[in-house]
Amino acid sequence: MPNKENTPTDTSLEEFGYKQELKRALTFKDLLFYGMVFMVPIAPMGIYGYVTDVSNGMAPLAYIIGIIAMIFTALSYSRMSSAFPMAGSVYSYASRGINPYVGFFAGWSLLLDYILTPALVYLVAGYALQEILPILPYWGWIALFVIINTVVNFRGIELTAKTNIGLLFFELFVLIAFVVMAFVAVLKGAGQGAFTLDPIWKPEGFNMDMVMAATSLAVLSFLGFDAISTLAEEAKEPQKIVGKATVTALFLVGGLFVLQTYLAGLLWPDHTTFQNPDTAFYAVAQVAGGNWLRILVALGTAVAWGIGDGLVSQAAISRLLYSMSRDKMMPAFLGKIHPKYQTPYMSTIFVAFIAIAIGALLSMDLLTSMVNFGALTGFMFLHVSVVSHYVIRSKKRDLASLFKYLFLPAIGFIIIFYVWMSLQPQAKIVGFSWLALGFIYTAYKTKFFKEKPPAFK
């Protein structure tokens, strides 16, 4: 068998038994922008009220811990995307790195994250627009966002990538406007009236369990760098650029999360006085720059979550469903590729209907915790996949390899598990019910684990 490190990308994909069906058009810049848009540079603006409340006013600390946790996960994504440059994310990595049964179970857990994420981002966007344009109820705005994003995703990954670039610049404009006005407001005596460490560290109110619970909510803002791996089959050089884009997006956007929540903590020191956690950051923006900034921030949040995040989250889940359908572990219609646009159009339409239904039924805090259950569970499978593939199967056991492929993934697993333990009890009930359903489905598809999944026979 040829060395995968030196063979062309298309050949590498075919070595795993797959045909190149998706269009390869994405560069490192495209993947980086995709990850940054999915993470949403202004993501904390949509959930700040919940994170600062649970963290007892130390939201920046929750995000700092989140960055540390996600660094190890990003590195594991980088390792596995180099070994297996294909769509499917954790599903593909665990299937190839551990075994197909575990792979499907990992993919099933990640499905909970990816299926619910579009609904969640549309819900945040709906609340934001209802705040400044109450001409439609929040569910009306959700439907509008879904229609726009479904059309863009249907037309092809290149249009999605170009749209991402415009959205990213708009989000950064909103962020810069807030940061500048917040700095000026603090210098003029607003809020704390000085740049202190209080928003990051309050010894009298610190409790590790409390901060980890807040981190379990803040992790939502980081979800997106992992979705870069779902586009591996549409990247020009996936083995070189997928991992690099993943790590770069995490560091760039994570720093912005800490900056904006720190300034928000300075401007509104007493987090207990927010009237509504759904719109807390908009109140902070009003303190920083007045009503025009409140409207800009709310509009930016609506566009960032509803168009930017919604667009890329629909693209990610449709690719995951496509990958699992291609392996005959999901209904065949989800694997259909449009003959003209070369996109998984049936899975894209399917996700659109799911997003509208869930977004109109569930609350934001519960939906956030449920999304994080799926994501964090998938991340734990990812770390195990690195160890299994490189240390156990490939027998890379020199000191440098053990550090890269055993020690770092183990640290990542422990941190993710600790954060996972802090999730809401209701989310765990839903999550474990979902995993139980996945176990039953896997048993059915494999005749109670007597046969391998169809694609691995």
Secondary structure, 3 states (H helix, E strand, C coil): CCCCCCCCHHHHHHHCCCCCCCCCCECHHHHHHHHHHHHCCCCHHHHHHHHHHHCCCCHHHHHHHHHHHHHHHHHHHHHHHHHCCCCCCHHHHHHHHCCHHHHHHHHHHHHHHHHHHHHHHHHHHHHHHHHHCCCCCHHHHHHHHHHHHHHHHHHCHHHHHHHHHHHHHHHHHHHHHHHHHHHHHHHCCCCCCCCCCCCCCCHHHCCHHHHHHHHHHHHHHHCCCHHHHHHHHHECCHHHHHHHHHHHHHHHHHHHHHHHHHHHHHHCCCHHHCCCHHHHHHHHHHHHHCHHHHHHHHHHHHHHHHHHHHHHHHHHHHHHHHHHHHCCCCCHHHHCCCCCCCCCHHHHHHHHHHHHHHHCCCCHHHHHHHHHHHHHHHHHHHHHHHHHHHHHHCCCCCHHHHHHHHHHHHHHHHHHHHHHHCCCHHHHHHHHHHHHHHHHHHHHHCCCCCCCCHHHC
